[in-house]
Amino acid sequence: MANIKSAIKRARQNKKLRLHNASQRSTFRTHIKKIMSAIENKDYQKATDEFKISQSIIDKVVSHGIIHINKASRIKSRINSKIKQLHTT
């Protein structure tokens, strides 16, 4: 445990930030799982609707620094290609 007043405050802030980041990361992962389950069920309409909603959530997570922008781009690209494959079949 920290002894200096500023270190104690920083530890308290870090705990609060960690909980907030965990909540944001959980929401992000939940939306990805919803899209993937719609793709597995071959439900094109639900997958596209979920993808439209989750794009803003993914961008918000990136802006808060929870995931890297390249990872977000990679995830969005892969999901989009899976949805396109679903539409063509």
C-alpha distances in whole Angstrom, upper triangle without the diagonal:
4,7,9,11,12,9,8,11,11,9,11,14,13,13,16,18,17,19,22,22,23,25,27,27,28,31,32,32,34,37,37,38,41,42,43,44,47,48,48,50,52,52,52,52,49,47,48,47,44,44,45,42,39,40,38,35,35,35,33,30,31,31,27,27,26,29,31,34,36,35,36,39,39,39,41,44,44,44,47,49,48,49,52,53,53,56,58,58
4,6,8,9,6,6,9,9,8,10,13,13,14,16,18,18,20,22,23,23,26,28,28,29,32,33,33,36,38,38,39,42,43,44,45,48,49,49,51,53,53,53,53,50,48,49,48,44,44,45,42,39,40,38,35,35,35,32,30,31,30,27,26,26,29,30,34,36,35,36,39,40,39,41,44,44,44,47,49,49,50,53,54,54,56,59,59
4,6,9,7,7,10,11,11,13,15,16,17,19,21,21,23,25,26,27,29,31,31,33,35,36,37,39,41,42,43,45,47,47,49,51,52,53,55,57,56,56,56,53,51,52,51,48,47,48,45,43,43,41,38,38,38,35,33,34,33,30,29,29,32,34,37,39,38,39,42,43,43,45,47,48,48,50,53,53,54,56,58,58,60,62,63
4,6,5,6,9,10,11,13,14,15,17,19,20,21,23,25,26,27,29,30,31,33,35,36,37,39,41,42,43,45,47,47,49,51,52,53,55,57,56,56,56,53,51,52,50,47,47,47,44,42,42,40,38,37,37,34,32,33,31,28,28,28,31,33,36,38,37,38,41,42,42,44,47,47,47,50,52,52,53,56,57,57,59,62,63
4,5,5,6,9,10,11,12,14,16,17,18,20,22,23,24,26,28,29,30,32,34,35,36,38,40,41,42,44,46,47,48,50,52,52,54,56,55,55,54,51,50,50,49,46,45,45,43,41,41,38,36,36,36,33,31,32,30,27,27,27,31,32,35,38,37,38,41,42,42,43,46,47,47,49,51,52,52,55,57,57,58,61,62
4,5,5,6,9,10,10,12,14,15,16,18,20,21,22,24,26,27,28,30,32,32,34,36,38,38,40,42,43,44,46,48,49,50,52,54,53,53,52,49,47,48,46,43,43,43,40,38,38,36,33,33,32,30,28,28,27,24,24,25,28,29,32,34,34,34,38,39,39,40,43,44,44,46,49,49,50,52,54,54,56,58,59
4,5,5,6,9,10,10,12,14,15,16,18,20,20,22,24,25,26,28,30,31,32,34,36,37,38,40,42,42,44,46,47,48,50,52,51,51,51,48,46,46,45,42,42,42,39,37,37,35,32,32,32,29,27,27,26,23,23,23,26,28,30,33,32,33,36,37,37,39,41,42,42,45,47,47,48,51,52,52,54,57,58
4,5,5,6,9,10,11,13,14,15,17,19,20,21,23,25,26,27,29,30,32,33,35,36,38,40,41,42,44,46,47,48,50,51,51,51,50,47,46,46,45,42,41,42,39,37,37,35,32,32,32,29,27,28,27,24,24,24,27,29,32,34,33,34,37,38,38,39,42,43,43,45,47,47,48,51,52,52,54,57,58
4,5,5,6,9,10,11,12,14,16,17,18,20,22,23,24,26,28,29,30,32,34,35,36,38,40,41,42,44,46,47,48,50,49,49,48,45,44,44,43,40,39,39,36,34,35,32,30,30,30,27,25,26,25,21,22,22,25,27,30,33,32,32,35,37,36,37,41,41,41,43,46,46,46,49,51,51,52,55,56
4,5,5,6,9,10,10,12,14,15,16,18,20,21,22,24,26,26,28,30,32,32,34,36,37,38,40,42,43,44,46,48,47,47,46,43,42,42,41,37,37,37,34,32,32,30,28,28,27,24,22,23,22,18,18,19,22,24,27,29,29,29,32,34,33,35,37,38,38,40,43,43,44,46,48,48,50,52,53
4,5,5,6,9,10,10,13,14,15,16,19,20,21,22,25,26,27,29,31,31,33,35,36,37,39,41,42,43,45,46,46,46,45,42,41,41,40,37,37,37,34,32,32,31,28,28,28,25,23,24,23,19,19,19,22,24,27,30,28,29,32,33,32,34,37,38,38,40,42,42,43,46,47,47,49,52,53
4,5,5,7,9,10,11,13,14,16,17,19,20,22,23,25,26,28,30,31,32,34,36,37,38,40,41,42,44,46,45,45,44,41,40,41,39,36,36,36,33,31,32,30,27,27,27,24,22,24,23,19,19,19,23,25,28,31,29,29,33,34,33,34,38,38,37,40,42,42,43,46,47,47,49,52,52
4,5,5,6,9,10,11,12,14,16,17,18,20,21,23,24,26,27,29,30,32,34,35,36,38,39,41,42,44,43,43,42,39,38,38,36,33,33,33,30,28,29,26,24,24,24,21,19,20,19,16,16,16,20,22,25,28,27,26,30,31,30,32,35,35,35,37,40,40,40,43,45,45,46,49,50
4,5,5,6,9,10,10,12,14,15,16,18,20,21,22,24,26,27,28,30,32,32,34,36,37,38,40,42,41,41,41,38,36,36,35,32,32,32,29,27,27,26,23,23,23,20,18,19,18,14,14,14,17,20,23,25,24,24,28,29,28,29,32,33,33,35,38,38,38,41,43,43,44,47,48
4,6,5,6,9,10,11,13,14,15,17,19,20,21,23,25,26,27,29,31,32,33,35,36,37,39,41,40,40,40,37,35,36,35,31,31,32,29,27,28,26,23,23,24,21,18,20,20,16,16,15,18,21,24,27,25,25,29,30,28,30,33,33,33,35,38,37,38,41,42,42,44,47,47
4,5,5,6,9,10,11,13,14,16,17,19,20,21,23,25,26,28,30,31,32,34,35,36,38,40,38,39,38,35,34,34,33,29,30,30,27,25,26,24,21,21,22,18,17,19,18,14,15,14,18,21,23,26,25,24,28,29,28,29,32,33,32,34,37,37,37,40,41,41,43,46,46
4,5,5,6,8,10,11,12,14,15,16,18,20,21,23,24,26,27,29,30,32,33,35,36,38,37,37,36,33,31,32,30,27,27,27,25,22,23,21,18,18,18,15,13,15,15,11,12,11,15,17,20,23,21,21,24,26,24,26,29,30,29,31,34,34,34,37,39,39,40,43,44
4,5,5,6,9,10,10,12,14,15,16,18,20,21,22,24,26,27,28,30,32,32,34,36,35,35,35,32,30,31,30,27,26,27,24,22,23,21,18,18,19,16,13,15,16,12,12,10,13,17,19,22,20,20,24,25,23,25,28,28,28,30,33,32,33,36,37,37,39,42,42
4,5,5,6,9,10,11,13,14,15,16,19,20,21,23,25,26,27,29,31,31,33,35,34,34,34,30,29,30,29,25,26,26,23,21,22,21,17,18,19,16,14,17,17,13,14,12,15,19,21,24,22,21,25,26,24,25,29,29,27,30,33,32,32,36,37,36,38,41,42
4,5,5,6,9,10,11,12,14,15,17,19,20,21,23,25,26,28,29,31,32,34,32,32,32,28,27,28,26,23,23,24,20,18,20,18,14,15,16,13,11,14,14,10,12,10,14,17,19,22,20,19,23,24,22,23,27,27,26,28,31,31,31,34,35,35,36,39,40
4,5,5,6,8,10,10,12,14,16,17,18,20,21,23,24,26,27,29,30,32,31,31,30,27,26,26,25,22,21,22,19,17,18,16,13,13,14,11,9,11,12,8,9,7,10,13,16,18,16,16,19,21,19,20,24,24,23,25,28,28,28,31,33,33,34,37,38
4,5,5,6,9,10,10,12,14,15,16,18,20,21,22,24,26,27,28,30,29,30,30,26,25,26,25,21,21,23,20,17,19,18,14,14,16,14,11,13,15,12,12,9,11,15,18,20,17,17,20,21,19,20,24,24,23,25,28,27,28,31,32,32,34,36,37
4,5,5,6,9,10,11,13,14,15,17,19,20,21,23,25,26,27,29,28,28,27,24,23,24,22,19,20,21,17,15,17,16,12,13,15,13,10,14,15,12,13,11,13,17,19,21,18,17,21,22,19,20,24,24,22,25,28,27,27,30,32,31,32,36,36
4,5,5,6,9,10,11,13,14,16,17,19,20,22,23,25,26,27,26,26,25,22,21,22,20,17,17,18,15,12,14,12,9,10,11,9,7,10,11,9,11,8,10,14,15,18,16,14,17,19,16,17,21,21,20,22,25,24,24,27,29,28,30,33,34
4,5,5,6,9,10,11,12,14,16,17,18,20,21,23,24,26,25,25,25,22,20,21,20,17,16,18,15,12,14,13,10,9,12,10,7,10,12,10,11,7,8,12,14,16,13,12,16,16,14,15,19,19,18,20,23,22,23,26,27,27,29,32,32
4,5,5,6,9,10,10,12,14,15,16,18,20,21,22,24,23,24,24,20,19,21,19,16,16,18,15,13,15,15,11,11,14,13,10,14,16,14,14,11,12,16,17,19,16,15,18,18,15,17,20,20,18,21,23,22,23,26,27,26,28,31,31
4,6,5,6,9,10,11,13,14,15,17,19,20,21,23,21,22,21,18,17,18,16,13,14,15,12,9,12,12,8,9,12,11,9,13,15,13,15,12,13,16,17,19,16,14,17,18,15,15,19,19,17,19,22,21,21,24,26,25,26,29,30
4,6,5,6,9,10,11,13,15,16,17,19,20,22,20,20,20,17,15,16,15,12,12,13,11,8,10,10,6,6,10,9,7,10,13,12,13,10,10,13,14,15,12,10,14,14,11,12,16,15,14,16,19,18,18,21,23,22,24,27,28
4,5,5,6,9,10,11,12,14,15,16,18,20,19,20,20,17,15,17,16,12,13,15,13,10,12,13,10,9,13,13,11,13,16,15,15,12,11,14,15,16,13,12,15,14,11,13,16,15,13,16,18,17,18,21,22,21,23,26,27
4,5,5,6,9,10,11,12,14,15,17,18,17,18,18,15,13,16,15,11,12,14,12,10,13,14,11,11,15,14,13,16,18,18,18,15,15,18,19,20,16,15,17,17,14,14,18,17,14,17,19,18,18,21,22,21,23,26,26
4,5,5,6,9,10,11,13,14,15,17,15,16,15,12,10,12,11,7,8,11,8,6,9,11,8,9,13,13,12,15,17,17,18,15,15,17,17,18,15,13,15,15,12,12,15,14,12,14,17,15,15,18,20,18,20,23,24
4,5,5,6,9,10,11,12,14,15,15,15,15,13,10,12,12,9,8,11,10,7,10,12,10,9,13,14,13,15,18,18,18,15,14,16,16,16,13,11,13,13,9,9,12,11,9,12,14,12,13,16,17,16,18,21,22
4,5,5,6,9,10,10,12,14,14,15,16,12,11,13,13,10,11,14,13,10,13,16,13,13,17,17,16,18,21,21,21,18,17,19,19,19,16,15,17,16,12,13,15,13,11,14,16,13,14,17,18,16,19,22,21
4,5,5,6,9,10,11,12,11,12,13,9,8,11,10,7,9,12,11,9,13,15,13,14,17,18,17,19,22,22,23,20,19,21,21,21,18,16,18,17,14,14,16,15,11,14,16,14,13,17,17,15,17,21,20
4,5,5,6,9,10,10,10,10,11,8,5,8,9,6,6,10,10,9,11,14,13,13,16,18,17,19,21,22,23,20,19,20,20,20,17,15,16,15,11,11,13,11,8,10,12,10,9,13,14,12,14,17,17
4,5,5,6,9,10,10,11,13,10,8,11,12,10,10,13,14,12,14,17,16,15,18,20,19,20,23,24,24,21,19,21,20,20,17,15,16,15,11,12,13,11,8,11,12,9,9,13,13,11,14,17,16
4,5,5,6,8,9,11,12,10,8,12,13,10,12,15,15,14,17,19,18,18,21,22,21,23,26,26,27,24,22,24,24,23,20,19,20,19,15,15,17,14,11,14,15,12,12,15,15,12,15,18,17
4,5,5,6,5,7,9,6,5,9,10,9,10,13,14,13,16,18,18,18,21,22,22,24,27,27,28,25,24,25,25,24,21,20,20,19,16,15,16,14,11,13,14,11,9,13,13,10,12,15,15
4,5,5,6,7,10,8,6,9,12,10,11,14,15,14,16,19,19,18,21,23,23,24,27,28,28,25,23,25,24,23,20,19,19,17,14,14,14,12,9,11,11,7,7,10,10,7,10,13,12
4,5,8,10,13,11,10,13,15,13,14,18,18,17,19,22,21,21,24,26,25,26,29,30,30,27,25,26,26,25,22,21,21,19,16,17,17,14,12,14,14,10,10,13,12,9,13,15,13
4,5,9,11,10,9,13,14,13,15,18,19,18,21,23,23,23,26,27,27,28,31,32,32,29,28,29,29,28,25,24,24,22,19,19,20,17,14,16,16,12,12,14,13,10,13,15,13
4,6,9,9,8,11,13,13,14,17,18,18,20,23,23,23,26,28,27,28,31,32,33,30,28,29,28,27,25,23,23,22,19,18,18,16,13,14,14,10,9,11,10,7,9,11,9
4,6,6,6,9,10,11,12,15,16,16,18,21,21,21,24,26,26,28,30,31,32,30,28,29,28,27,25,23,23,22,19,18,18,17,14,14,15,12,9,12,12,8,9,12,12
4,6,5,6,9,10,10,12,14,15,16,19,20,20,22,25,25,26,29,30,31,29,27,28,26,26,24,22,21,20,18,16,16,15,12,11,12,10,7,9,10,7,6,10,10
4,5,5,6,9,10,11,13,14,16,18,19,20,22,24,25,26,28,30,31,29,27,28,27,27,25,22,22,22,19,17,18,17,14,13,15,13,10,11,13,10,9,13,14
4,6,5,6,8,10,11,12,14,17,17,18,20,22,22,24,26,27,28,26,25,27,25,26,23,21,21,21,18,16,18,17,13,13,15,13,10,13,15,12,12,16,16
4,5,5,6,9,10,10,12,15,15,15,18,20,20,22,24,25,26,24,22,24,22,22,20,17,18,17,14,12,14,13,9,10,12,10,7,10,12,9,10,14,14
4,5,5,6,9,10,11,13,15,15,17,19,20,21,23,25,26,24,23,23,21,22,20,17,17,17,14,12,13,13,10,9,11,11,7,10,12,10,10,14,15
4,5,5,7,9,10,12,13,15,16,18,19,21,22,24,25,24,23,24,22,23,21,18,18,19,16,14,16,16,12,12,15,14,11,13,16,14,13,17,18
4,5,5,6,9,11,11,12,14,16,16,18,20,21,23,21,20,21,20,21,19,16,16,17,14,12,14,14,11,11,14,13,11,14,16,14,15,19,19
4,5,5,6,9,10,10,12,14,15,16,18,20,21,19,18,19,17,18,16,13,13,14,11,8,11,11,8,8,12,11,9,12,14,13,14,17,19
4,6,6,8,9,10,12,13,15,16,18,20,21,20,19,20,18,19,18,14,14,16,13,10,13,14,11,10,14,14,12,14,17,16,16,19,21
4,6,6,7,9,11,12,13,15,16,18,20,18,18,19,18,19,18,14,15,17,14,12,15,16,13,13,17,17,14,17,20,18,19,22,24
4,5,5,6,9,10,10,12,14,15,17,15,14,16,15,16,14,11,12,14,11,9,13,14,11,12,15,15,14,17,19,18,19,22,23
4,5,5,6,9,10,11,12,14,16,15,14,14,12,14,13,9,10,12,10,7,11,13,10,11,14,15,14,16,19,19,19,22,24
4,5,5,6,9,10,10,12,14,14,14,15,13,15,15,11,12,15,13,11,14,16,14,14,18,19,17,20,22,22,22,25,27
4,5,5,6,9,10,11,13,12,12,14,13,15,14,10,13,15,12,11,15,16,14,15,19,19,18,21,23,23,24,27,28
4,5,5,6,9,10,11,10,9,10,9,11,10,6,9,11,9,8,12,13,12,13,17,17,17,19,22,22,23,26,27
4,5,5,6,9,10,10,9,10,8,11,11,7,9,12,11,10,13,15,15,15,18,20,19,21,24,24,25,27,29
4,5,5,6,9,9,10,11,10,14,13,10,13,15,14,13,17,19,17,18,22,22,22,24,27,27,27,30,32
4,5,5,6,6,6,9,9,12,11,9,12,14,13,13,16,18,17,18,21,22,22,24,27,27,28,31,32
4,5,5,6,5,6,6,9,9,7,10,12,12,12,15,17,17,18,21,22,22,24,26,27,28,31,32
4,5,8,9,9,8,12,13,11,13,16,15,15,18,20,20,21,24,25,25,27,29,30,31,33,35
4,6,8,10,10,14,14,12,15,18,17,17,20,22,22,23,26,27,27,29,31,32,33,35,37
4,6,7,8,12,11,11,14,16,16,17,19,21,21,23,25,26,27,29,31,31,33,35,37
4,7,9,12,11,10,14,15,14,16,19,19,19,22,24,24,25,28,29,30,31,34,35
4,7,9,7,7,10,11,11,13,15,16,17,19,21,22,23,25,26,27,29,31,32
4,5,5,6,9,10,11,13,14,16,17,19,20,22,23,25,26,27,29,31,32
4,5,5,6,9,10,11,12,14,15,16,18,20,21,22,24,26,27,29,31
4,5,5,6,9,10,10,12,14,15,16,18,20,21,23,24,26,27,29
4,5,5,6,9,10,11,12,14,15,17,18,20,21,23,24,26,27
4,5,5,6,8,10,11,12,14,16,16,18,20,21,23,25,26
4,5,5,6,9,10,10,12,14,15,16,18,20,21,23,25
4,6,5,6,9,10,11,12,14,15,17,18,20,21,23
4,5,5,6,8,10,11,12,14,15,17,18,20,22
4,6,5,6,9,10,11,12,14,15,16,18,20
4,6,5,6,9,10,11,12,14,15,17,19
4,5,5,6,9,10,11,12,14,16,17
4,5,5,6,9,10,11,12,14,16
4,5,5,6,9,10,11,13,15
4,5,5,6,9,10,11,13
4,5,5,6,9,10,11
4,5,5,6,9,10
4,5,5,6,9
4,5,5,6
4,6,5
4,6
4
